[in-house]
Amino acid sequence: MWWFFLLVGVVVFLGIVYLSKDAWMPVFMGKLGEFMVKTQLGKNREGESCVINDVMVLVDGKSSQIDHIVVNDRGITCIETKNYSGRIYGDDERFEWTQVLAYGRVKNKFYNPVKQNYTHVKRLSDYLETDCPIHSLVVFAQSNVKYIRSSHVVGLWDVKKRMREIGEPGTLSPDRIREFTDRIQKLKEEKTVSDAEHVQEIRELKDSIENHICPRCGAESVLKKGKYGEFWGCSNYPRCRFVKKGK
């Protein structure tokens, strides 16, 4: 009879999934994408390469949730994972990228993940207080990167190849790899910011952007004119290079 109760349990679970899919399906898909990328990054090798997943870094009261950090002889790499379906359009400069579904009938906007990951890199660099190169990589788990124009973006099946191309071999010694690995692992274990607090900060960040306050340094954003039209740029430029397309 155990199989009957197992079957009932599966049916109930699937029913709950279906009824609440709008609430937690994006979270599930995000975690699934992170698992897929984690698998591609492979196992840790003592003194050669280490992968630390789901790290929360807090600097000057601002937090960043980093999906994956790789430490190897080529330096440190921050990886942001996206698990979106459909066609994705974007480049390094656009503030928002576009997801196109249902043969063009549905279009969704989301924050440029290259800019998002740049913030992660900056905060991790500030936390580690190091001039060691920290590289940025955005991975789309469904490999739908055909219409993305960015050297920082790669599909799932090209992760291993790209990791062999990032940085210069021999940049970090085995001792330095262990040092950074230990510090980042300790940071993960401390987790000084809860998930709820991090989500609240993201909401406040969006409000700041709407009110033309730079989300990176807190300075006022100024409306400027560039080659491709108007944009909002941080008044602390060139120390801070945050930009947002003008409206």
SULFENVEN-V714244 format. One record per helix or strand of 3 or more residues. SS is the DSSP state (a for helix, b for strand). FROM is the first residue (numbers start at 0). TO is the last residue. Records with the same first field share a line. If there is no record, write none. Layout:
# SULFENVEN-V714244
SS->FROM-TO  FROM-TO
This chain:
# SULFENVEN-V714244
a->1-18  20-40  101-103  112-127  155-162  173-189  194-209
b->48-58  61-71  74-81  86-90  95-100  105-110  133-139  152-154  219-225  228-233  242-244
